[in-house]
Amino acid sequence: MEQIPNLVCDIFAVVPLAPGEDKPKRLTKLEREGYSLPADLRDILVGLLLGDLFGQKAGHCVNVRFTFAQGLVHLEYLLYLYGLFSNYCSNEPKIYKVGGVNKAIRFFTYALPCFNELYEIFYPDGKKIVPLNIGELLTALSLAYWISDDGSFNKLYRAVILCTNGFSKEEVNLLINVLNSKWNLDCTINKSGNGFVIRIPSSSLPILQALLKDIMPPMMLYKIGL
């Protein structure tokens, strides 16, 4: 895998570690237990877990690590996420090839006990689900990062589409009920291939924009029509 050039990191305010400041590849048990997850980062992880974020327990490890990955078209966004979670990571993001042609960018966190609770909620049997208590977990900050990760904006109809194809129809309906009841949106479910997506119509766009415009990653505001 190819390391991101320092110049690229500097452009997006992700400052590479200076010589002599390399983080340890492995942490002691005491060091791992010293990590905690602030409420804002926990909310962000909830949103990302509804999107592309992948959690796993590698091998016999009892703790969870997260993998953040995006196509190079979203380089700035991925580096923005790294800026939020860099203290939880051993290495900077790296560019890698997919199928020998396309390139993407990703980074991994340490495997940490502070991530275990969210993993158990979203991966109770090793497969990602929408937890039944998602209404309690999902905040405006979560929604901002969920849309950043897995949303798109239809310019013609001025609608936001959330790509929930990987979830069941029942799970998507649960998400819609939460979005509609919690923020007075008017979301609907749409068939897409073999799955289902959520459509947030133009009539709900002013509510969504007012809710998220100050907390969404700036480079992703276009996904809510801003």
Secondary structure, DSSP 8 states (H G I E B T S, - for coil): -EE--HHHHHHTT-----TT----SS--HHHHHT----HHHHHHHHHHHTTT-EEE--TT-SSBEEEEEEEGGGHHHHHHHHHHHGGG-SS--EEEEETTTEEEEEEE---BGGGHHHHHHH-TTSS----TTHHHH--HHHHHHHHHHHEEEETTTTEEEE--TTS-HHHHHHHHHHHHHHH----EEEEETTEEEEEE-GGGHHHHHHHHTTTS-GGGGGGGT-
